[in-house]
């Protein structure tokens, strides 16, 4: 690879030297003008960007999981987050992607500081976090797992963002996820 790069650079060197002339620099500047920065608009301050430190990710133990009666895609999960948060109802669109038995009784990672949202007429008070791998036409979805020693309600942090304090409630003006 290094030999190919050296050969190409050797072939291009005379062309690069020719383009160093003032005439060709002017032609290049006219053909490819540098865009000027747009003037800053005055208006309301922008919301702070969402970083991993602002997300309140917690270990939750799924006590019960069942298909939502009004949906072909949703599961209704009853999740224990320990004494600090208690139990919450969380809906996830994993029906057909993850077996029900794979969720019941397991400890998973949940986002718990989202604004509650109604789905299929039921309020969801968080989000189950998953990974997704697209392999051609197929898609594999897997909920995030935690160590067997993790306790319900334990905070999950992203390396480099441990010191940030999670928001009380994320309420973005436009959908982020």
N, CA and C atoms as an extended XYZ file, in Angstrom:
531
Properties=species:S:1:pos:R:3:atomname:S:1:resname:S:1:resid:I:1 pbc="F F F"
N         0.825       -1.190        0.000 N   UNK     1
C         0.000        0.000        0.000 CA  UNK     1
C         0.870        1.255        0.000 C   UNK     1
N         1.916        1.258        0.831 N   UNK     2
C         2.782        2.433        0.923 CA  UNK     2
C         3.497        2.675       -0.412 C   UNK     2
N         3.859        1.580       -1.104 N   UNK     3
C         4.518        1.717       -2.399 CA  UNK     3
C         3.607        2.336       -3.437 C   UNK     3
N         2.329        1.956       -3.417 N   UNK     4
C         1.357        2.518       -4.357 CA  UNK     4
C         1.171        4.007       -4.082 C   UNK     4
N         1.050        4.371       -2.802 N   UNK     5
C         0.878        5.780       -2.431 CA  UNK     5
C         2.090        6.589       -2.886 C   UNK     5
N         3.280        6.060       -2.665 N   UNK     6
C         4.500        6.772       -3.073 CA  UNK     6
C         4.550        6.955       -4.588 C   UNK     6
N         4.170        5.916       -5.338 N   UNK     7
C         4.169        6.011       -6.801 CA  UNK     7
C         3.173        7.048       -7.295 C   UNK     7
N         1.973        7.056       -6.707 N   UNK     8
C         0.947        8.030       -7.108 CA  UNK     8
C         1.407        9.446       -6.774 C   UNK     8
N         1.966        9.632       -5.577 N   UNK     9
C         2.461       10.962       -5.202 CA  UNK     9
C         3.575       11.422       -6.130 C   UNK     9
N         4.432       10.509       -6.559 N   UNK    10
C         5.511       10.841       -7.483 CA  UNK    10
C         4.945       11.275       -8.836 C   UNK    10
N         3.895       10.601       -9.304 N   UNK    11
C         3.262       10.968      -10.575 CA  UNK    11
C         2.530       12.306      -10.483 C   UNK    11
N         1.940       12.598       -9.323 N   UNK    12
C         1.165       13.826       -9.163 CA  UNK    12
C         2.014       15.052       -8.840 C   UNK    12
N         3.244       14.879       -8.406 N   UNK    13
C         4.094       15.989       -7.994 CA  UNK    13
C         4.251       17.062       -9.077 C   UNK    13
N         4.530       16.730      -10.350 N   UNK    14
C         4.648       17.789      -11.367 CA  UNK    14
C         3.340       18.583      -11.537 C   UNK    14
N         2.207       17.903      -11.422 N   UNK    15
C         0.911       18.589      -11.572 CA  UNK    15
C         0.697       19.528      -10.387 C   UNK    15
N         1.014       19.073       -9.186 N   UNK    16
C         0.869       19.925       -8.001 CA  UNK    16
C         1.760       21.166       -8.116 C   UNK    16
N         2.978       20.987       -8.584 N   UNK    17
C         3.894       22.124       -8.738 CA  UNK    17
C         3.356       23.133       -9.751 C   UNK    17
N         2.756       22.635      -10.826 N   UNK    18
C         2.210       23.530      -11.849 CA  UNK    18
C         1.046       24.349      -11.280 C   UNK    18
N         0.241       23.736      -10.399 N   UNK    19
C        -0.908       24.442       -9.839 CA  UNK    19
C        -0.527       25.442       -8.756 C   UNK    19
N         0.750       25.525       -8.420 N   UNK    20
C         1.198       26.512       -7.444 CA  UNK    20
C         1.379       27.893       -8.068 C   UNK    20
N         1.283       27.998       -9.388 N   UNK    21
C         1.450       29.293      -10.055 CA  UNK    21
C         0.286       30.207       -9.685 C   UNK    21
N         0.548       31.518       -9.666 N   UNK    22
C        -0.439       32.513       -9.262 CA  UNK    22
C        -1.667       32.487      -10.171 C   UNK    22
N        -1.461       32.339      -11.496 N   UNK    23
C        -2.580       32.328      -12.435 CA  UNK    23
C        -3.547       31.176      -12.126 C   UNK    23
N        -2.996       29.999      -11.918 N   UNK    24
C        -3.855       28.840      -11.652 CA  UNK    24
C        -4.490       28.904      -10.260 C   UNK    24
N        -3.817       29.543       -9.320 N   UNK    25
C        -4.409       29.734       -7.990 CA  UNK    25
C        -5.636       30.641       -8.091 C   UNK    25
N        -5.559       31.702       -8.923 N   UNK    26
C        -6.695       32.606       -9.118 CA  UNK    26
C        -7.854       31.892       -9.798 C   UNK    26
N        -7.551       31.092      -10.819 N   UNK    27
C        -8.590       30.326      -11.517 CA  UNK    27
C        -9.267       29.369      -10.531 C   UNK    27
N        -8.482       28.708       -9.722 N   UNK    28
C        -9.020       27.765       -8.744 CA  UNK    28
C        -9.902       28.486       -7.715 C   UNK    28
N        -9.467       29.671       -7.267 N   UNK    29
C       -10.240       30.436       -6.280 CA  UNK    29
C       -11.577       30.880       -6.863 C   UNK    29
N       -11.597       31.260       -8.161 N   UNK    30
C       -12.857       31.661       -8.800 CA  UNK    30
C       -13.782       30.469       -9.015 C   UNK    30
N       -13.200       29.327       -9.360 N   UNK    31
C       -14.007       28.125       -9.625 CA  UNK    31
C       -14.565       27.530       -8.336 C   UNK    31
N       -13.807       27.621       -7.269 N   UNK    32
C       -14.216       27.033       -5.983 CA  UNK    32
C       -14.136       28.075       -4.883 C   UNK    32
N       -15.075       29.029       -4.876 N   UNK    33
C       -15.016       30.078       -3.861 CA  UNK    33
C       -15.297       29.497       -2.465 C   UNK    33
N       -14.671       30.114       -1.487 N   UNK    34
C       -14.888       29.712       -0.103 CA  UNK    34
C       -16.212       30.320        0.344 C   UNK    34
N       -17.112       29.465        0.819 N   UNK    35
C       -18.426       29.943        1.255 CA  UNK    35
C       -18.278       30.773        2.518 C   UNK    35
N       -18.965       31.903        2.535 N   UNK    36
C       -18.945       32.754        3.716 CA  UNK    36
C       -19.937       32.191        4.726 C   UNK    36
N       -19.592       32.331        5.980 N   UNK    37
C       -20.471       31.842        7.039 CA  UNK    37
C       -21.760       32.655        7.030 C   UNK    37
N       -22.878       31.965        7.174 N   UNK    38
C       -24.174       32.648        7.195 CA  UNK    38
C       -24.253       33.500        8.458 C   UNK    38
N       -24.868       34.675        8.338 N   UNK    39
C       -24.992       35.514        9.529 CA  UNK    39
C       -25.846       34.799       10.582 C   UNK    39
N       -25.445       34.983       11.838 N   UNK    40
C       -26.178       34.332       12.920 CA  UNK    40
C       -27.539       34.991       13.083 C   UNK    40
N       -28.541       34.128       13.204 N   UNK    41
C       -29.899       34.625       13.398 CA  UNK    41
C       -30.138       34.861       14.877 C   UNK    41
N       -30.812       35.943       15.166 N   UNK    42
C       -31.172       36.207       16.546 CA  UNK    42
C       -32.511       35.538       16.799 C   UNK    42
N       -32.630       34.927       17.933 N   UNK    43
C       -33.870       34.241       18.273 CA  UNK    43
C       -33.732       33.589       19.632 C   UNK    43
N       -34.669       32.716       19.949 N   UNK    44
C       -34.600       32.066       21.256 CA  UNK    44
C       -33.368       31.167       21.336 C   UNK    44
N       -32.823       31.005       22.523 N   UNK    45
C       -31.643       30.149       22.658 CA  UNK    45
C       -31.975       28.702       22.316 C   UNK    45
N       -31.005       28.032       21.725 N   UNK    46
C       -31.201       26.635       21.336 CA  UNK    46
C       -31.067       25.744       22.565 C   UNK    46
N       -31.796       24.628       22.539 N   UNK    47
C       -31.709       23.668       23.629 CA  UNK    47
C       -30.322       23.036       23.620 C   UNK    47
N       -29.860       22.670       24.803 N   UNK    48
C       -28.555       22.012       24.906 CA  UNK    48
C       -28.615       20.676       24.171 C   UNK    48
N       -27.528       20.294       23.509 N   UNK    49
C       -27.544       19.016       22.789 CA  UNK    49
C       -27.692       17.843       23.767 C   UNK    49
N       -28.351       16.800       23.304 N   UNK    50
C       -28.539       15.632       24.153 CA  UNK    50
C       -27.263       14.800       24.094 C   UNK    50
N       -26.652       14.618       25.244 N   UNK    51
C       -25.443       13.809       25.372 CA  UNK    51
C       -25.782       12.582       26.213 C   UNK    51
N       -24.963       11.545       26.152 N   UNK    52
C       -25.243       10.355       26.967 CA  UNK    52
C       -25.352       10.649       28.458 C   UNK    52
N       -24.661       11.681       28.930 N   UNK    53
C       -24.725       12.022       30.350 CA  UNK    53
C       -26.076       12.553       30.780 C   UNK    53
N       -26.844       13.096       29.846 N   UNK    54
C       -28.174       13.631       30.166 CA  UNK    54
C       -29.244       12.546       30.219 C   UNK    54
N       -28.904       11.353       29.752 N   UNK    55
C       -29.864       10.249       29.733 CA  UNK    55
C       -29.825        9.509       31.063 C   UNK    55
N       -30.983        9.282       31.647 N   UNK    56
C       -31.062        8.515       32.892 CA  UNK    56
C       -31.341        7.061       32.524 C   UNK    56
N       -30.254        6.303       32.364 N   UNK    57
C       -30.373        4.892       32.004 CA  UNK    57
C       -30.248        4.074       33.277 C   UNK    57
N       -31.223        3.182       33.481 N   UNK    58
C       -31.256        2.390       34.707 CA  UNK    58
C       -31.479        0.919       34.399 C   UNK    58
N       -31.000        0.093       35.315 N   UNK    59
C       -31.269       -1.339       35.249 CA  UNK    59
C       -32.693       -1.546       35.743 C   UNK    59
N       -33.464       -2.311       34.984 N   UNK    60
C       -34.822       -2.646       35.386 CA  UNK    60
C       -35.053       -4.139       35.238 C   UNK    60
N       -35.799       -4.704       36.170 N   UNK    61
C       -36.133       -6.128       36.099 CA  UNK    61
C       -37.558       -6.253       35.587 C   UNK    61
N       -37.723       -6.943       34.468 N   UNK    62
C       -39.041       -7.097       33.853 CA  UNK    62
C       -39.805       -8.161       34.643 C   UNK    62
N       -40.809       -7.707       35.396 N   UNK    63
C       -41.605       -8.597       36.239 CA  UNK    63
C       -42.640       -9.335       35.406 C   UNK    63
N       -43.270       -8.598       34.497 N   UNK    64
C       -44.305       -9.188       33.647 CA  UNK    64
C       -44.189       -8.586       32.254 C   UNK    64
N       -44.513       -9.391       31.263 N   UNK    65
C       -44.476       -8.930       29.882 CA  UNK    65
C       -45.583       -9.645       29.126 C   UNK    65
N       -46.384       -8.868       28.418 N   UNK    66
C       -47.479       -9.457       27.639 CA  UNK    66
C       -47.732       -8.626       26.393 C   UNK    66
N       -48.317       -9.245       25.363 N   UNK    67
C       -48.633       -8.486       24.144 CA  UNK    67
C       -49.705       -7.428       24.442 C   UNK    67
N       -49.570       -6.267       23.825 N   UNK    68
C       -50.572       -5.211       23.982 CA  UNK    68
C       -51.833       -5.618       23.226 C   UNK    68
N       -53.012       -5.447       23.840 N   UNK    69
C       -54.255       -5.911       23.206 CA  UNK    69
C       -54.617       -5.177       21.921 C   UNK    69
N       -54.210       -3.919       21.770 N   UNK    70
C       -54.608       -3.120       20.607 CA  UNK    70
C       -53.496       -2.972       19.581 C   UNK    70
N       -52.479       -3.833       19.649 N   UNK    71
C       -51.332       -3.671       18.747 CA  UNK    71
C       -50.717       -5.016       18.390 C   UNK    71
N       -50.220       -5.100       17.171 N   UNK    72
C       -49.530       -6.309       16.723 CA  UNK    72
C       -48.027       -6.220       16.967 C   UNK    72
N       -47.535       -5.059       17.378 N   UNK    73
C       -46.097       -4.863       17.531 CA  UNK    73
C       -45.653       -4.609       18.965 C   UNK    73
N       -46.556       -4.211       19.845 N   UNK    74
C       -46.156       -3.761       21.175 CA  UNK    74
C       -46.241       -4.838       22.245 C   UNK    74
N       -45.272       -4.794       23.172 N   UNK    75
C       -45.315       -5.547       24.414 CA  UNK    75
C       -45.571       -4.558       25.538 C   UNK    75
N       -46.333       -4.970       26.545 N   UNK    76
C       -46.517       -4.181       27.760 CA  UNK    76
C       -45.646       -4.834       28.823 C   UNK    76
N       -44.694       -4.083       29.339 N   UNK    77
C       -43.779       -4.608       30.341 CA  UNK    77
C       -43.998       -3.898       31.664 C   UNK    77
N       -44.105       -4.675       32.743 N   UNK    78
C       -44.124       -4.126       34.091 CA  UNK    78
C       -42.701       -4.299       34.604 C   UNK    78
N       -42.063       -3.162       34.936 N   UNK    79
C       -40.631       -3.179       35.252 CA  UNK    79
C       -40.393       -2.634       36.660 C   UNK    79
N       -39.569       -3.352       37.420 N   UNK    80
C       -39.170       -2.927       38.756 CA  UNK    80
C       -37.841       -2.194       38.662 C   UNK    80
N       -37.816       -0.949       39.170 N   UNK    81
C       -36.598       -0.147       39.176 CA  UNK    81
C       -36.073        0.092       40.593 C   UNK    81
N       -36.476       -0.735       41.549 N   UNK    82
C       -35.998       -0.588       42.919 CA  UNK    82
C       -36.779        0.465       43.677 C   UNK    82
N       -36.296        0.773       44.884 N   UNK    83
C       -37.021        1.674       45.794 CA  UNK    83
C       -37.104        3.110       45.299 C   UNK    83
N       -36.035        3.628       44.698 N   UNK    84
C       -35.999        5.042       44.291 CA  UNK    84
C       -37.063        5.372       43.247 C   UNK    84
N       -37.229        4.519       42.247 N   UNK    85
C       -38.159        4.795       41.148 CA  UNK    85
C       -39.434        3.973       41.279 C   UNK    85
N       -39.332        2.743       41.751 N   UNK    86
C       -40.501        1.871       41.891 CA  UNK    86
C       -40.802        1.127       40.600 C   UNK    86
N       -42.065        0.741       40.445 N   UNK    87
C       -42.489        0.015       39.239 CA  UNK    87
C       -43.031        0.985       38.204 C   UNK    87
N       -42.791        0.641       36.949 N   UNK    88
C       -43.320        1.435       35.832 CA  UNK    88
C       -43.829        0.502       34.751 C   UNK    88
N       -44.746        1.043       33.952 N   UNK    89
C       -45.226        0.345       32.771 CA  UNK    89
C       -44.496        0.922       31.576 C   UNK    89
N       -43.883        0.042       30.798 N   UNK    90
C       -43.131        0.477       29.620 CA  UNK    90
C       -43.582       -0.353       28.429 C   UNK    90
N       -43.856        0.312       27.320 N   UNK    91
C       -44.236       -0.374       26.093 CA  UNK    91
C       -43.051       -0.396       25.138 C   UNK    91
N       -42.862       -1.515       24.480 N   UNK    92
C       -41.786       -1.614       23.489 CA  UNK    92
C       -42.315       -2.310       22.246 C   UNK    92
N       -41.865       -1.864       21.095 N   UNK    93
C       -42.312       -2.404       19.812 CA  UNK    93
C       -41.482       -3.602       19.378 C   UNK    93
N       -41.378       -4.596       20.239 N   UNK    94
C       -40.506       -5.728       19.963 CA  UNK    94
C       -41.249       -7.011       19.592 C   UNK    94
N       -42.577       -6.964       19.557 N   UNK    95
C       -43.330       -8.167       19.200 CA  UNK    95
C       -42.940       -8.598       17.788 C   UNK    95
N       -42.593       -9.837       17.617 N   UNK    96
C       -42.149      -10.334       16.328 CA  UNK    96
C       -40.648      -10.211       16.130 C   UNK    96
N       -39.982       -9.470       17.017 N   UNK    97
C       -38.527       -9.296       16.920 CA  UNK    97
C       -37.784      -10.009       18.058 C   UNK    97
N       -38.399       -9.999       19.238 N   UNK    98
C       -37.803      -10.627       20.420 CA  UNK    98
C       -38.865      -11.516       21.056 C   UNK    98
N       -38.547      -12.778       21.359 N   UNK    99
C       -39.534      -13.647       21.994 CA  UNK    99
C       -39.932      -13.133       23.378 C   UNK    99
N       -41.191      -13.274       23.713 N   UNK   100
C       -41.734      -12.835       24.994 CA  UNK   100
C       -40.959      -13.468       26.155 C   UNK   100
N       -40.627      -14.744       26.031 N   UNK   101
C       -39.919      -15.459       27.092 CA  UNK   101
C       -38.518      -14.901       27.319 C   UNK   101
N       -37.966      -14.266       26.303 N   UNK   102
C       -36.631      -13.690       26.384 CA  UNK   102
C       -36.628      -12.449       27.282 C   UNK   102
N       -37.813      -11.845       27.454 N   UNK   103
C       -37.917      -10.621       28.245 CA  UNK   103
C       -38.356      -10.884       29.686 C   UNK   103
N       -39.323      -11.771       29.884 N   UNK   104
C       -39.880      -12.028       31.221 CA  UNK   104
C       -38.793      -12.443       32.199 C   UNK   104
N       -38.767      -11.758       33.352 N   UNK   105
C       -37.829      -12.119       34.411 CA  UNK   105
C       -36.399      -11.676       34.180 C   UNK   105
N       -36.124      -10.963       33.084 N   UNK   106
C       -34.743      -10.560       32.793 CA  UNK   106
C       -34.462       -9.140       33.279 C   UNK   106
N       -33.188       -8.845       33.473 N   UNK   107
C       -32.744       -7.497       33.819 CA  UNK   107
C       -32.235       -6.850       32.547 C   UNK   107
N       -32.720       -5.646       32.270 N   UNK   108
C       -32.384       -4.935       31.033 CA  UNK   108
C       -32.065       -3.473       31.347 C   UNK   108
N       -31.635       -2.742       30.321 N   UNK   109
C       -31.328       -1.317       30.460 CA  UNK   109
C       -32.498       -0.518       29.885 C   UNK   109
N       -32.970        0.451       30.676 N   UNK   110
C       -34.106        1.287       30.287 CA  UNK   110
C       -33.734        2.757       30.396 C   UNK   110
N       -34.352        3.574       29.548 N   UNK   111
C       -34.243        5.025       29.619 CA  UNK   111
C       -35.471        5.488       30.397 C   UNK   111
N       -35.257        6.115       31.559 N   UNK   112
C       -36.390        6.406       32.445 CA  UNK   112
C       -36.730        7.886       32.578 C   UNK   112
N       -36.004        8.782       31.918 N   UNK   113
C       -36.343       10.202       32.058 CA  UNK   113
C       -36.973       10.797       30.796 C   UNK   113
N       -37.646        9.944       30.020 N   UNK   114
C       -38.396       10.438       28.866 CA  UNK   114
C       -39.759       10.950       29.307 C   UNK   114
N       -40.314       11.850       28.534 N   UNK   115
C       -41.676       12.294       28.765 CA  UNK   115
C       -42.594       11.104       28.493 C   UNK   115
N       -43.519       10.777       29.411 N   UNK   116
C       -44.424        9.657       29.156 CA  UNK   116
C       -45.194        9.855       27.849 C   UNK   116
N       -45.406        8.751       27.137 N   UNK   117
C       -46.097        8.814       25.847 CA  UNK   117
C       -47.139        7.711       25.774 C   UNK   117
N       -48.286        8.032       25.174 N   UNK   118
C       -49.330        7.027       24.996 CA  UNK   118
C       -49.107        6.285       23.695 C   UNK   118
N       -49.164        4.952       23.801 N   UNK   119
C       -49.078        4.092       22.627 CA  UNK   119
C       -50.175        3.056       22.775 C   UNK   119
N       -50.974        2.896       21.739 N   UNK   120
C       -52.102        1.958       21.752 CA  UNK   120
C       -52.995        2.214       22.958 C   UNK   120
N       -53.126        3.487       23.350 N   UNK   121
C       -54.006        3.857       24.456 CA  UNK   121
C       -53.430        3.598       25.841 C   UNK   121
N       -52.175        3.202       25.935 N   UNK   122
C       -51.539        2.908       27.222 CA  UNK   122
C       -50.325        3.814       27.378 C   UNK   122
N       -50.161        4.394       28.578 N   UNK   123
C       -49.033        5.288       28.819 CA  UNK   123
C       -47.760        4.491       29.072 C   UNK   123
N       -46.720        4.826       28.319 N   UNK   124
C       -45.398        4.219       28.496 CA  UNK   124
C       -44.521        5.222       29.232 C   UNK   124
N       -43.854        4.755       30.284 N   UNK   125
C       -43.067        5.639       31.146 CA  UNK   125
C       -41.570        5.402       31.004 C   UNK   125
N       -41.131        5.061       29.808 N   UNK   126
C       -39.714        4.838       29.575 CA  UNK   126
C       -39.488        4.118       28.268 C   UNK   126
N       -38.253        3.645       28.085 N   UNK   127
C       -37.906        2.964       26.836 CA  UNK   127
C       -36.892        1.868       27.127 C   UNK   127
N       -37.163        0.673       26.609 N   UNK   128
C       -36.219       -0.431       26.682 CA  UNK   128
C       -35.166       -0.210       25.598 C   UNK   128
N       -33.883       -0.233       25.974 N   UNK   129
C       -32.819        0.010       25.008 CA  UNK   129
C       -32.370       -1.290       24.367 C   UNK   129
N       -32.183       -1.253       23.052 N   UNK   130
C       -31.823       -2.444       22.279 CA  UNK   130
C       -30.700       -2.128       21.305 C   UNK   130
N       -30.083       -3.185       20.809 N   UNK   131
C       -29.152       -3.059       19.697 CA  UNK   131
C       -29.849       -3.596       18.466 C   UNK   131
N       -29.422       -3.150       17.315 N   UNK   132
C       -30.024       -3.610       16.069 CA  UNK   132
C       -28.918       -3.791       15.041 C   UNK   132
N       -28.925       -4.969       14.409 N   UNK   133
C       -27.957       -5.249       13.361 CA  UNK   133
C       -28.730       -5.584       12.095 C   UNK   133
N       -28.517       -4.806       11.037 N   UNK   134
C       -29.132       -5.077        9.746 CA  UNK   134
C       -28.163       -5.892        8.916 C   UNK   134
N       -28.615       -7.045        8.464 N   UNK   135
C       -27.787       -7.924        7.659 CA  UNK   135
C       -28.541       -8.207        6.367 C   UNK   135
N       -28.333       -7.332        5.390 N   UNK   136
C       -29.063       -7.487        4.129 CA  UNK   136
C       -30.543       -7.201        4.350 C   UNK   136
N       -31.388       -8.209        4.090 N   UNK   137
C       -32.827       -8.041        4.250 CA  UNK   137
C       -33.312       -8.372        5.655 C   UNK   137
N       -32.469       -9.004        6.464 N   UNK   138
C       -32.895       -9.375        7.808 CA  UNK   138
C       -32.396       -8.365        8.833 C   UNK   138
N       -33.115       -8.299        9.951 N   UNK   139
C       -32.778       -7.370       11.025 CA  UNK   139
C       -32.828       -8.131       12.343 C   UNK   139
N       -31.756       -8.053       13.118 N   UNK   140
C       -31.696       -8.725       14.406 CA  UNK   140
C       -31.724       -7.664       15.497 C   UNK   140
N       -32.707       -7.745       16.381 N   UNK   141
C       -32.854       -6.807       17.483 CA  UNK   141
C       -32.625       -7.571       18.780 C   UNK   141
N       -31.804       -6.998       19.650 N   UNK   142
C       -31.485       -7.647       20.919 CA  UNK   142
C       -31.495       -6.594       22.032 C   UNK   142
N       -32.340       -6.777       23.079 N   UNK   143
C       -32.318       -5.842       24.211 CA  UNK   143
C       -30.955       -5.876       24.901 C   UNK   143
N       -30.512       -4.715       25.389 N   UNK   144
C       -29.246       -4.649       26.101 CA  UNK   144
C       -29.322       -5.471       27.378 C   UNK   144
N       -28.266       -6.196       27.668 N   UNK   145
C       -28.226       -7.013       28.879 CA  UNK   145
C       -27.299       -6.362       29.895 C   UNK   145
N       -27.430       -6.789       31.151 N   UNK   146
C       -26.576       -6.290       32.224 CA  UNK   146
C       -26.006       -7.488       32.972 C   UNK   146
N       -25.010       -7.233       33.780 N   UNK   147
C       -24.410       -8.296       34.585 CA  UNK   147
C       -25.435       -8.852       35.559 C   UNK   147
N       -25.316      -10.114       35.890 N   UNK   148
C       -26.268      -10.753       36.809 CA  UNK   148
C       -26.234      -10.098       38.189 C   UNK   148
N       -25.127       -9.422       38.514 N   UNK   149
C       -25.000       -8.766       39.821 CA  UNK   149
C       -25.642       -7.378       39.845 C   UNK   149
N       -26.087       -6.877       38.711 N   UNK   150
C       -26.717       -5.553       38.648 CA  UNK   150
C       -28.033       -5.578       39.415 C   UNK   150
N       -28.326       -4.487       40.097 N   UNK   151
C       -29.554       -4.416       40.888 CA  UNK   151
C       -30.548       -3.458       40.239 C   UNK   151
N       -31.850       -3.739       40.362 N   UNK   152
C       -32.860       -2.842       39.793 CA  UNK   152
C       -32.689       -1.419       40.329 C   UNK   152
N       -32.702       -0.467       39.420 N   UNK   153
C       -32.545        0.941       39.768 CA  UNK   153
C       -31.125        1.443       39.647 C   UNK   153
N       -30.164        0.542       39.494 N   UNK   154
C       -28.761        0.936       39.365 CA  UNK   154
C       -28.579        1.761       38.098 C   UNK   154
N       -27.843        2.871       38.192 N   UNK   155
C       -27.629        3.752       37.041 CA  UNK   155
C       -26.599        3.133       36.101 C   UNK   155
N       -26.867        3.244       34.807 N   UNK   156
C       -25.946        2.792       33.760 CA  UNK   156
C       -25.376        4.041       33.116 C   UNK   156
N       -24.039        4.132       33.043 N   UNK   157
C       -23.402        5.331       32.493 CA  UNK   157
C       -22.548        4.969       31.291 C   UNK   157
N       -22.294        5.969       30.467 N   UNK   158
C       -21.425        5.824       29.308 CA  UNK   158
C       -20.063        6.391       29.694 C   UNK   158
N       -19.004        5.651       29.385 N   UNK   159
C       -17.659        6.076       29.728 CA  UNK   159
C       -17.390        7.470       29.168 C   UNK   159
N       -16.844        8.327       30.015 N   UNK   160
C       -16.559        9.701       29.622 CA  UNK   160
C       -17.666       10.671       30.006 C   UNK   160
N       -18.827       10.151       30.420 N   UNK   161
C       -19.968       11.006       30.791 CA  UNK   161
C       -20.450       10.698       32.205 C   UNK   161
N       -19.608       10.023       33.010 N   UNK   162
C       -20.005        9.585       34.341 CA  UNK   162
C       -20.354       10.739       35.275 C   UNK   162
N       -19.702       11.885       35.095 N   UNK   163
C       -19.882       12.997       36.027 CA  UNK   163
C       -21.081       13.874       35.691 C   UNK   163
N       -21.640       13.720       34.488 N   UNK   164
C       -22.796       14.533       34.118 CA  UNK   164
C       -24.026       14.084       34.886 C   UNK   164
N       -24.865       15.042       35.228 N   UNK   165
C       -26.100       14.732       35.939 CA  UNK   165
C       -27.215       14.571       34.909 C   UNK   165
N       -27.950       13.474       35.031 N   UNK   166
C       -29.057       13.217       34.105 CA  UNK   166
C       -30.163       14.249       34.306 C   UNK   166
N       -30.829       14.621       33.214 N   UNK   167
C       -31.962       15.540       33.298 CA  UNK   167
C       -33.094       14.898       34.092 C   UNK   167
N       -33.854       15.742       34.778 N   UNK   168
C       -35.046       15.249       35.480 CA  UNK   168
C       -36.013       14.626       34.472 C   UNK   168
N       -36.206       15.321       33.346 N   UNK   169
C       -37.098       14.842       32.294 CA  UNK   169
C       -36.605       15.369       30.964 C   UNK   169
N       -36.430       14.469       30.004 N   UNK   170
C       -36.089       14.895       28.648 CA  UNK   170
C       -37.394       15.230       27.947 C   UNK   170
N       -37.466       16.409       27.386 N   UNK   171
C       -38.690       16.819       26.714 CA  UNK   171
C       -38.305       17.575       25.445 C   UNK   171
N       -37.669       16.895       24.496 N   UNK   172
C       -37.237       17.608       23.293 CA  UNK   172
C       -38.418       18.115       22.484 C   UNK   172
N       -38.219       19.277       21.852 N   UNK   173
C       -39.269       19.881       21.037 CA  UNK   173
C       -39.535       19.048       19.790 C   UNK   173
N       -38.485       18.410       19.263 N   UNK   174
C       -38.703       17.543       18.116 CA  UNK   174
C       -38.154       16.167       18.448 C   UNK   174
N       -38.707       15.166       17.798 N   UNK   175
C       -38.336       13.790       18.077 CA  UNK   175
C       -36.864       13.568       17.770 C   UNK   175
N       -36.124       13.009       18.738 N   UNK   176
C       -34.701       12.761       18.589 CA  UNK   176
C       -34.442       11.325       18.183 C   UNK   176
N       -35.280       10.410       18.665 N   UNK   177
C       -35.056        8.990       18.385 CA  UNK   177
C       -36.059        8.486       17.414 C   UNK   177
